Amino acid sequence: MAFYDNWPEWDSKVVLALLMIIVVVGSVWEMILTKRQQLVCLNSVIVPDELRGIIPPDIFHRARIYELHKMELMSWKILVDMFLSLVELFFGFYPFLWGLAATTLAKATHKEIWISPIFVFYMTIYSCVRYLPVLAYDKCILQLRYGVQGQFSWCLYCCVAIPAIILTQILLAPIALLLVFTVQSAGYWFFLYFWGAWAIFTILLVFLFPYCCIPCIGRQRRLSEGTQLYTDVKRVCDVAGFPVKRVFIIRTKSMQYSNAYFYGSCCLKRIVLFDTLLLNKGLDPSQLKPYEVGRGLTTQQVTGVVCHELGHWKYGHFYKTTLVMKLHFLLTMLLFGVLFHCPQLYKGVGFASGITPIIVGFIIVLRFALTPYLTLANFLMLWMMRHNEFAADRYAHRLGYSAQLSSALIKIYADHMTFPVFDDCYSRWHHTHPTILQRLAYQRFLDYKAATKTEDSVKSFGKIRKTDSA
């Protein structure tokens, strides 16, 4: 493997210390965010005023208990992960595991490309064992404390783990071989080839998404003309300048969550509504299961959601997000390439001079060295996505659908009922969308601004009339 010649000759102990500091700082910050959310859950004992009458107190209590369980489990998971990561770095776990994989194939071959899948196999087994402290804490302590039924029992976890390891190897072994082969073949600038391939793939995905991915979800069709929904949606589309023929409904196969989205550009742009967004899925109640009856939105509420999606189109959020994502991935690949070719990084985790396994380099760089940049970039990306959601809500308000959008958000929440109260700082670092309480508060703020502006205009008009009369 080629290296940069101008890397400073840092002591391997200094590099190891820096990697361990990155692990500790990242884990402490995640722990702070988790504890903030846990504190919010502890203090939220009554249903928020905005949702009172929508969510029964017993449902809210169960959602609160589930959130508390999740946050405490997350806290324990962060602590265990931090401790094990520090142990792995300090005691040279990766050189040990690589040596074990090399020893396994010592009589057959010494080529890195064949040792890498064996290393991945051992890592998969270790990952299952690594999760045991979290599983034990959940089963032996948290489930007894909160009375929350876990997803897996001990026996089921053991039964699932073995097939999971086998299936993982079926997927990861060829990927490991391809990864090592590609890096060895592409040479020094392989990371730029990765970026180029990803950029081309995402562009092609825009063209292929309606024909390859959507059929896996359900059958897609245009809005039916002559219906009240078509008339209302066409009205707002005409105001925005969006062709109503680019609004589609997906008849989902098994999905229960209500959703809508906008994507694409030019002749490929489209707004897609899931049939779960429609009242009773747009079907006769006799065709539905009992728990599905009454779910979904009225025609006016669906139109309010369409106004929100029109906002995404009007403000060019698809173009902006695509451009930012490609720049982010390019910068990630450039930083990855710089660190991947740093010999001190391999020495810092315990490898002897000259031993730089490709597959281990990917783990060290992506899991440890790039953590500060990826954490900051993730925060900025989430900020941009949340900003776009507020902007789209603002556009729906401009079209006069503030009340309809607000009632739609409340109805969607009532259909699925998750815990609605989140710490603001925790939400900024974890959520792609503002919470329902934040979006409802933003609509009230827009209504207040509009009312204040109207009142000021009336007062100004009154002053002008008095002046004219005088």
KACOR-V790173 format. One record per helix or strand of 3 or more residues. SS is the DSSP state (A for helix, B for strand). FROM is the first residue (numbers start at 1). TO is the last residue. Records with the same first field share a line. If there is no record, write none. Layout:
SS = FROM-TO  FROM-TO
This chain:
A = 12-43  49-51  57-90  93-104  112-130  132-146  154-186  190-217  228-240  244-246  266-268  275-277  279-282  285-287  290-292  299-314  317-340  343-348  358-369  371-398  402-416  424-430  436-469
B = 218-222  247-252  260-263  270-274
